[in-house]
C-alpha cells in the first residue's frame, strides 16, 4: 500500500480511538521511512561527490541549491547508521539464573549490561533509540524481527547456535576444555586467554540470517562475558570502516579484546581474522 492509500484508509476509519491509534502508528512509520530515505540520499550524494560531481551538479539532479546539497552531505543521517538498523533497536541479551536462591530470577552479567550501554550510546549518536530485552533460560529468543542485535554466547542462546551453523567461515565450538572459536578457512582455533589467567578474550561479530529468511540480525558474542563487552567496543570504534566494507551484507569476523584485570575496562581491541562475507 502506498502512502496516500494508507492515509485515506486511516482517515476513513469510523472509530476515533482506532483512527487515533492507526494515525499514530502511521506517523511513526513515515518518520522512520523519511529518515532512511534521507540517509540513502546523503550516501548517494557522497558517492557522486567521490566520483567528481560538484554540489552544483548534484543539485541540478534533484532541483536543490548548492548550499542545500552541502547541508544534506554535512548534516543528513550518516549512512553508517544502516549498519545497526532503520528504526528502534532491540538488543536481546541472554541471561543466567541467579545462584543460591529459592526462586531465582534471570539476570544479565555486568559486562553484558556495559556492552548494551555502549551500543545504546552508539545508536543514539546516529539518532536511533535502543532498548534491551533479557532472554531468560533456556534462551529462546525471537529472531524474526527487524532492527535486532543479539548478544552473548550460544551457551546461553542455543537457538542462535543453530543459526551460526550457516556461517561456513567461523564457528563457536565446545569441547572438554570449554568453548572456543574456530576459523574454518585457516584452521586456527581461538581459545580464551582468560582461561589461562590472561586479561583477554576473543569474540565473534557477524550478521546472521533470520530463520524466516526475511532479513538478518547483528550478533556479538565473546567466549566469555568480557569478550562480548569487547565486541561492542570494537563495533563502536570501527563501525565506519565496517560499513564501508560490508554495508548491509552478511559477514563475520573474530576480534581479540584486552582488558584491565582489576577495573575490567577494555584497553584494546583488534581484528584477528579477515572479514568474511556471504
N, C-alpha and C positions, 0 to 999 in steps of 0.2 A: 504494500500500500504506500502511495506517495504522500508527501507531507500535506498537501492540500486535502486529499481524501481523508487523511487521518483527522485533520481539523474539522472537516464537515461532519464526520461520524461522531466525534465528541460533542460538537455543538448540537447535534440532533438528539442527544441522549436526554430523555424526558426527566429522569430523576435528578434533581440538583445535587444530591450527595454523590451519586455516581459520576455526574458531569464534573464535579469538583475534583474527585479522585483521578479520573481519567485525564483531565486537563493538567493536573499537577504532574502526573507521570509523563505526559507529553512534553511539558516544559523542560523537565529534567533530561528527557531523551534528546530533544532538539538542542539543548545546551551542550550535551556531550558530543552530539553529531557535529555541531558547529566548531567546537574546539578541535576535533580531529581533522575536520576539513581545513582549518587554519594551520594545523601542524603540517599537513600534506602540502599546502600551498607554500609555506615557508621552505620546506625541504626542496620542493621543485624549483623555487626561486634561487635557492643556494646552489642547486645543481646547474642551473643556467648561468649563474654568475661564474661558477668554476669553469664553465666551457667558454667564457669570454664575453658573454652577453652583458651589456651595460644595464643599469637600472632603468634608463630611459627606454631601451629596447623591451625590457620585461614589462614595463608599464604600458607600453603600446599593446601588448598581447592581452592585457586584462583591463584596459581603459582606466589606468590609475596614473597619478603623477609620480615622478621620480622620487620625491620625498616620501610619498606613501609607500612605495615599494621598499625604500630604505627602512621605514618603520616595520614593515612586515618581516624583513630579514633580521632586524635587530631585536624586535620585541614580540614577535609571534611565538606561539608554543614551540618549544625546542623539539626538533624531530626525534631526539633520543628518548623522549617520554614514551614513545611507542614500544620501547623495549619492555616496559613494565605493564602497559595496558592502555585502554582507551577510556576508562571510567574508574569508578571507585574500586580500589584494590582490596582483595581479601587475602590475608596471609594466614594460611592454615598451618598450625603447629602441632605436632604430635606430643601428647602428654604422657606422663607416668602416674602411677598410683602413689599417693603419699604412703610412706612407710610407717610401720608401727602404730597404726591407728585402727580402731574397731570398724569404723565406716570411712575408709579412705576416699578422698576425692582425687580427681585427676589434676595434676599441676604441670606447669612447664618449667624448664630449667631457667636459672638466671641468665645463662648465656643465650638461650633461645629468645628470651624477652629482650635482651640487649640487641640481638640481631634484628628483631622486629622493629625496635626503636630506630635503628639505623636505616632500615628500609622505609619506615614511615617518614623520616626526615627527608630521605631521597625523593620519595613520591611527592611530598609537599613542595620540594624545590621545582617540580615540574607542574605544579598546580593540580595535583591529584590527591584525593583523600585515600586513606588506608585504615583498615581495621583488622584485628587479629581474631582468629577463631581457634579455640582449643579443641583438639581432636583427642578424646579420651580413649584408653584401651578398649577394644583391640585395634584401634587405629583405622576405622572405616571412614575415609574421607570422601566427600563428594567432589569428584574431579571434573564432571561435565558442566562447567560454568565458566564464563569469561572473566578476565582480569584476575586470575588466580595465581598466587605464589604459594608453594608448599615447602615447608622446612622440616628438618630432622630426618634421621636415617630410616631405611627400610625396616630396621628392627622395631621401630615404633609405628611405622606405617607400611604394613605388608602389602597393601593394595598397590602402593607406589612401587614397591619392589617388583611386582609383576609387570608394571608398565615399563620399568627400567630395562626389562629384557629386550625391549625394542631397540635399545641402543647397542649397535654392533661394535662400537669402538671402545666404550668404557663400561665398567661394571662394578657394582658392590658385590663382594664375596664374603663368605664366612667359613671358618674352619675351627680347628682345635685351638688355635691361638686367637680367636676372635674375628671381628670384622676387619676387612681391608678393602682397598680399591685396586683395580687392575686396568691397565692399558692393554687392550687386546691386540692392538696394532704392533706394539713393541714387545709385549710380553712382560713388561715391568709391573711388579706388584708394589703398591704403596701402603706400607703398614705405619700406623701412627707412632711417631717418635715419642708421644706422651706415654706409650706403654712401656718405654724403656727409661722413663724419668726425665725426658727432654721436654721443654715447654714449647711444643709444636704439634701440629696435626695436619691432616690432608682432608680435602673436601671436594665434592662434586658440584658443578654448576652446569645446568643444562635446561633446554626447553624440550619438553616431552609431549607426545600426542595424548589428547584426551581419549578415553575409551570409546566415546561415541563417534570419534572421527570428525568432530565438528570444530576442531581448534586445538590449541596447545595450552600448557601451563608451565610456568617457570619453577624449577626445582633447585633448592640449595640444601646440601646436607654434608656435614662432616662425619668422619668416622666416630668422633666424639663431639660433645657439645661445643667445645671451643672451635672445632673445625667449621661448624655451622655459623658461629659468630664471625669467623674469618672469611667465610664465603660471602656473607653480607657486606663486610668491609671491602672485600675485593670488588664487589659489584659497585659499591659507592664510588670507589676510586677509579674504576675503569669502564664505567657504563658508556662513555662516549666512544671509546675505541671498540668496545664490544658491538655497539650498534652499527658503527661504520663497517665492521666486518660481517656481521650476520643478519643485520636488520631484524626481521621478524621470523626468520627461518628457524627450523630446529637445529640445535647444536649441542655440544657438550665439551667440557674441558675439566681438568683437575687443577687444583691450586694447593699450595702449601701456605700455612699461616704460622707465624711465630708470635708468642705472647709472653708477657711478663709473668713469671711464676707466682708472684705474690699478689699483684693487683689484677691479674687476668685480663689486662688490656692488650689488644692486638698491637704488636710492634712492627710487623712486616707481613706482606702477602706477596706471593709470586706465582705465576702460572708455571706448571711443571710438565704439561702436555700441550700438543697443538690444540687448536680449536677444531673439533670435528663437526662437520655439517652434514645434514641429510638433504 
